[in-house]
Amino acid sequence: MNIIDSYSGLAKTDKGAVIALGNFDGLHRGHKVVIATAAKIARRQNTQLAVACFRPHPSHFFDPDVTPFRLMSSRIRARLLGEMGAKTVNEIPFDKPLTQMSDEEFVEIVLHRGLGVCHVVVGKDFHYGHKRCGDFESLKRHCAARGIGVTGVAEVSLHQSYGKYGSTEIRQALRDGDVFFAAHMLSRPWIVDGEVMHGDHLGRTLGFPTANLYFNDRLRPKAGIYAAECRLDGEDNWRPGVAYVGSRPTVDGKDHRLEMHIFDFDADIYGRILDVAFRSYIREDVKFDGLDALTVQMKKDADGARAIFGLL
């Protein structure tokens, strides 16, 4: 995967692509339709497919202290985009100069002179430019003046009664602990990845060693216990287990973390990158009256997750 973090000074070989343009946080079903449409056009025009997104997310730029909301890391996004056929990811720097561009300046400076695109595919609700002054109609108009094709994709939904597939809807589902509905909208389980860090080793003391990850700028799902699977970077096999999300109220914890207990596994994986896929919500987070009560419940939680995976 070729990842380019600028829209200026690109090599000639990195220009001339059909691009899917958007934030693409989560790469849900609606995003996949946009990218698949761009891929079809790229094949028809015998050119490469690229995906252009913004980094950081515009919401984070305008409010650096915003509650973490990202659905995926750049690493996971790049991997999935490669599986969708993208050869290049253009991570457009979302900075002050970009926010001051008019809609026409964005098309001229970023899309035309910078990325040198031949065709742009967006969702029809796409907005851009200073104070979101540009929309799909202005994008078509400014691109046409520069010989750039534009295709808009309507929002994708299960049914009008359920609403559209969107990042906002997925975030709400995860905050509710509804990982089933989130997975449906994403077309795959929701994954959190990160480096396995040292914790206080309490889990190992209680007989349930865990791999500890931090959410960083990603959304915190509903606190509690989940059936989950995990995969080490560079490996193909997923290992089942039980995951805890929260701040560990029983031991007066302060930091919010993800603790993954992997069934029948006890290797040293500190410093490795781990992907954790959420499969099912088991129960809410509870403050127990001491470690003995916590240990009893952890055994029940592990048995519940094993039952979900058909391991009992």
C-alpha positions as CSV (number, residue, x, y, z in Angstrom):
1,M,0.0,0.0,0.0
2,N,1.4,3.4,-1.0
3,I,0.5,6.0,1.6
4,I,1.0,9.6,0.6
5,D,0.7,12.3,3.3
6,S,0.7,15.4,1.1
7,Y,-1.1,16.8,-1.9
8,S,1.9,18.6,-3.3
9,G,5.0,17.4,-5.0
10,L,3.6,14.1,-6.0
11,A,5.4,12.0,-8.6
12,K,3.8,11.8,-12.0
13,T,3.2,8.1,-11.4
14,D,1.1,9.0,-8.3
15,K,-1.2,11.2,-10.3
16,G,-4.0,10.5,-12.8
17,A,-6.0,8.2,-10.5
18,V,-9.7,7.8,-9.9
19,I,-10.2,8.7,-6.3
20,A,-12.9,7.9,-3.7
21,L,-12.9,11.0,-1.5
22,G,-14.2,11.2,2.1
23,N,-13.3,10.7,5.7
24,F,-14.0,6.9,5.5
25,D,-13.9,6.4,9.3
26,G,-15.0,2.8,9.8
27,L,-15.2,1.8,6.2
28,H,-18.8,0.8,6.6
29,R,-21.2,-0.5,3.9
30,G,-21.9,3.0,2.6
31,H,-18.2,3.7,2.2
32,K,-17.6,0.4,0.5
33,V,-20.2,1.3,-2.2
34,V,-18.4,4.6,-2.8
35,I,-15.0,2.8,-3.2
36,A,-16.5,0.0,-5.3
37,T,-18.0,2.6,-7.6
38,A,-14.6,4.3,-7.9
39,A,-12.9,1.0,-8.6
40,K,-15.3,0.2,-11.4
41,I,-14.6,3.6,-13.0
42,A,-10.9,3.1,-12.6
43,R,-11.1,-0.3,-14.4
44,R,-13.2,1.2,-17.2
45,Q,-10.7,4.1,-17.7
46,N,-7.7,1.7,-17.3
47,T,-6.1,3.7,-14.5
48,Q,-5.4,3.2,-10.8
49,L,-7.8,3.5,-7.9
50,A,-6.8,5.7,-5.0
51,V,-8.6,6.7,-1.8
52,A,-8.3,10.2,-0.5
53,C,-9.1,11.0,3.1
54,F,-8.3,13.6,5.7
55,R,-5.8,13.4,8.6
56,P,-6.5,14.3,11.3
57,H,-10.3,13.9,11.1
58,P,-11.8,17.4,10.7
59,S,-13.8,17.1,13.9
60,H,-10.5,16.5,15.8
61,F,-8.8,19.5,14.1
62,F,-11.6,21.9,15.1
63,D,-11.9,20.5,18.6
64,P,-8.6,18.8,19.8
65,D,-10.3,17.9,23.1
66,V,-13.3,16.2,21.6
67,T,-14.2,12.9,23.2
68,P,-12.4,10.2,21.3
69,F,-14.6,9.0,18.4
70,R,-12.5,7.3,15.7
71,L,-13.7,3.9,14.6
72,M,-10.4,2.6,13.3
73,S,-6.7,3.2,13.2
74,S,-4.9,4.3,10.0
75,R,-3.2,0.9,10.0
76,I,-6.5,-1.0,9.9
77,R,-8.0,1.4,7.3
78,A,-5.0,1.0,5.0
79,R,-5.1,-2.7,5.2
80,L,-8.8,-2.9,4.4
81,L,-8.5,-0.4,1.6
82,G,-5.8,-2.5,0.0
83,E,-8.2,-5.5,0.2
84,M,-10.7,-3.3,-1.7
85,G,-8.3,-2.7,-4.5
86,A,-6.8,0.7,-3.6
87,K,-3.2,1.1,-4.6
88,T,-2.7,4.4,-2.9
89,V,-4.1,6.2,0.1
90,N,-3.8,10.0,0.0
91,E,-4.0,11.3,3.5
92,I,-4.7,14.9,2.9
93,P,-3.3,17.1,5.8
94,F,-6.3,18.8,7.4
95,D,-4.7,22.0,8.6
96,K,-5.4,25.7,8.8
97,P,-4.5,26.4,5.1
98,L,-6.9,23.7,4.0
99,T,-9.7,25.1,6.1
100,Q,-9.3,28.5,4.5
101,M,-9.7,27.3,1.0
102,S,-12.9,28.0,-0.9
103,D,-14.6,25.1,-2.6
104,E,-13.1,26.1,-6.0
105,E,-9.6,26.5,-4.4
106,F,-9.9,23.0,-3.0
107,V,-10.7,21.6,-6.4
108,E,-7.9,23.6,-8.1
109,I,-5.1,23.3,-5.5
110,V,-5.8,19.8,-4.0
111,L,-7.6,17.8,-6.6
112,H,-6.4,19.3,-9.9
113,R,-2.8,20.6,-9.3
114,G,-2.0,18.5,-6.3
115,L,-3.4,15.0,-6.7
116,G,-3.9,15.4,-10.5
117,V,-7.1,13.2,-10.4
118,C,-9.1,12.3,-13.4
119,H,-12.3,11.4,-11.6
120,V,-13.7,11.8,-8.1
121,V,-16.3,9.7,-6.4
122,V,-18.1,11.0,-3.3
123,G,-21.2,10.4,-1.3
124,K,-23.9,12.8,-2.4
125,D,-23.9,14.4,1.0
126,F,-20.2,15.4,0.7
127,H,-19.3,18.9,1.8
128,Y,-15.9,20.6,1.6
129,G,-14.2,24.0,1.6
130,H,-14.2,26.9,4.0
131,K,-17.1,26.4,6.5
132,R,-18.4,23.6,4.3
133,C,-19.3,26.0,1.6
134,G,-19.0,23.4,-1.2
135,D,-21.4,20.5,-1.9
136,F,-21.9,17.9,-4.5
137,E,-23.2,20.3,-7.1
138,S,-20.3,22.7,-6.7
139,L,-17.9,19.9,-6.9
140,K,-19.3,18.8,-10.2
141,R,-19.2,22.3,-11.5
142,H,-15.6,23.1,-10.5
143,C,-14.3,19.7,-11.5
144,A,-16.0,19.9,-14.9
145,A,-14.2,23.2,-15.6
146,R,-10.9,21.3,-15.2
147,G,-11.8,18.1,-17.1
148,I,-12.3,16.0,-14.0
149,G,-15.3,13.6,-13.8
150,V,-17.5,13.4,-10.8
151,T,-19.8,10.6,-9.6
152,G,-22.1,10.8,-6.5
153,V,-23.3,7.9,-4.5
154,A,-26.5,8.0,-2.6
155,E,-26.6,6.9,1.1
156,V,-26.9,3.2,1.7
157,S,-29.4,1.8,4.3
158,L,-31.0,-1.4,5.3
159,H,-34.5,0.0,5.2
160,Q,-35.9,3.5,5.7
161,S,-37.2,2.3,9.1
162,Y,-33.7,1.7,10.3
163,G,-31.9,4.7,8.8
164,K,-28.7,4.9,6.9
165,Y,-25.4,3.1,7.4
166,G,-23.2,5.8,8.8
167,S,-20.2,6.3,11.1
168,T,-22.5,8.2,13.6
169,E,-24.9,5.3,13.7
170,I,-22.1,2.8,14.3
171,R,-20.6,4.9,17.1
172,Q,-24.0,5.0,18.8
173,A,-24.4,1.2,18.5
174,L,-21.0,0.7,20.1
175,R,-21.7,3.1,22.9
176,D,-24.8,1.0,23.5
177,G,-22.8,-2.2,23.5
178,D,-24.6,-3.4,20.3
179,V,-21.7,-4.9,18.5
180,F,-24.0,-7.1,16.4
181,F,-25.6,-4.1,14.8
182,A,-22.3,-2.3,14.5
183,A,-20.8,-5.4,12.7
184,H,-23.8,-5.4,10.4
185,M,-23.3,-1.8,9.4
186,L,-19.5,-2.3,9.0
187,S,-20.0,-5.7,7.2
188,R,-17.4,-7.1,9.6
189,P,-16.7,-7.1,13.4
190,W,-15.4,-3.9,14.9
191,I,-11.7,-4.1,15.5
192,V,-9.4,-2.2,17.9
193,D,-5.7,-2.6,17.4
194,G,-2.7,-1.5,19.3
195,E,0.6,-2.4,21.0
196,V,0.3,-4.8,23.9
197,M,1.4,-2.9,26.9
198,H,2.4,-3.9,30.5
199,G,-0.4,-3.5,33.0
200,D,-0.4,-4.2,36.8
201,H,-0.4,-8.0,36.1
202,L,-3.5,-8.4,38.3
203,G,-5.2,-10.6,35.8
204,R,-2.3,-13.1,35.8
205,T,-2.4,-13.1,39.6
206,L,-6.1,-14.0,39.5
207,G,-5.5,-16.7,36.8
208,F,-6.7,-14.7,33.9
209,P,-3.6,-13.1,32.2
210,T,-4.6,-10.3,29.8
211,A,-3.1,-8.4,26.9
212,N,-3.6,-4.7,27.6
213,L,-4.3,-2.1,24.9
214,Y,-5.2,1.6,25.0
215,F,-7.9,3.1,22.9
216,N,-6.0,6.4,22.3
217,D,-8.1,8.5,19.9
218,R,-10.6,5.8,19.2
219,L,-14.1,5.5,20.5
220,R,-14.7,3.8,23.9
221,P,-17.5,1.3,23.5
222,K,-19.9,0.5,26.4
223,A,-17.9,-0.6,29.4
224,G,-18.2,-4.2,30.3
225,I,-17.3,-7.7,29.2
226,Y,-17.3,-9.0,25.5
227,A,-16.7,-12.2,23.7
228,A,-13.9,-11.3,21.4
229,E,-11.2,-12.7,19.1
230,C,-7.7,-11.5,18.5
231,R,-4.9,-11.8,16.0
232,L,-1.3,-10.9,16.3
233,D,0.2,-8.8,13.5
234,G,1.8,-11.0,10.9
235,E,-0.4,-14.0,11.7
236,D,-3.7,-15.2,10.0
237,N,-5.4,-17.1,12.8
238,W,-7.8,-15.5,15.2
239,R,-7.8,-16.7,18.8
240,P,-11.0,-16.6,20.9
241,G,-11.2,-15.1,24.3
242,V,-13.0,-12.6,26.6
243,A,-12.3,-8.9,26.6
244,Y,-12.9,-6.3,29.3
245,V,-13.5,-2.6,28.5
246,G,-13.4,0.0,31.3
247,S,-11.5,1.6,34.1
248,R,-11.5,-1.4,36.5
249,P,-13.7,0.1,39.3
250,T,-13.1,-2.9,41.7
251,V,-9.4,-1.9,42.0
252,D,-10.1,1.9,41.7
253,G,-8.5,2.1,38.3
254,K,-8.1,5.4,36.6
255,D,-7.3,4.8,32.9
256,H,-9.7,3.4,30.4
257,R,-8.3,0.3,28.7
258,L,-9.0,-2.9,26.8
259,E,-7.9,-6.1,28.4
260,M,-8.0,-9.2,26.3
261,H,-7.8,-12.7,27.9
262,I,-6.9,-15.2,25.2
263,F,-8.1,-18.7,25.8
264,D,-5.5,-21.4,26.2
265,F,-2.6,-19.0,25.3
266,D,0.2,-17.8,27.5
267,A,3.0,-16.5,25.2
268,D,4.9,-13.3,25.9
269,I,3.4,-10.8,23.4
270,Y,4.4,-7.5,25.0
271,G,5.3,-5.0,22.3
272,R,3.4,-6.9,19.6
273,I,0.5,-5.4,17.7
274,L,-2.8,-7.1,18.4
275,D,-6.1,-6.8,16.6
276,V,-9.2,-7.4,18.8
277,A,-12.5,-8.1,17.1
278,F,-15.6,-7.6,19.2
279,R,-18.1,-10.4,18.8
280,S,-20.8,-10.2,21.5
281,Y,-21.6,-8.1,24.6
282,I,-21.9,-10.2,27.7
283,R,-22.5,-7.9,30.7
284,E,-22.0,-4.4,32.1
285,D,-19.1,-3.3,34.1
286,V,-19.6,-3.8,37.9
287,K,-17.6,-2.9,41.0
288,F,-17.2,-6.0,43.0
289,D,-16.7,-6.4,46.8
290,G,-13.1,-7.6,46.6
291,L,-10.9,-9.7,44.4
292,D,-12.5,-13.0,45.4
293,A,-15.9,-11.9,44.0
294,L,-14.2,-10.5,40.9
295,T,-12.4,-13.8,40.3
296,V,-15.7,-15.8,40.6
297,Q,-17.3,-13.5,38.0
298,M,-14.3,-13.7,35.7
299,K,-14.7,-17.4,35.6
300,K,-18.4,-17.1,34.7
301,D,-17.5,-14.5,32.0
302,A,-14.9,-16.8,30.5
303,D,-17.4,-19.7,30.4
304,G,-20.0,-17.5,28.8
305,A,-17.5,-16.4,26.1
306,R,-16.5,-20.0,25.5
307,A,-20.1,-21.0,25.1
308,I,-20.6,-18.3,22.5
309,F,-17.6,-19.7,20.6
310,G,-18.8,-23.2,21.0
311,L,-15.8,-24.2,23.2
312,L,-17.7,-25.8,26.1
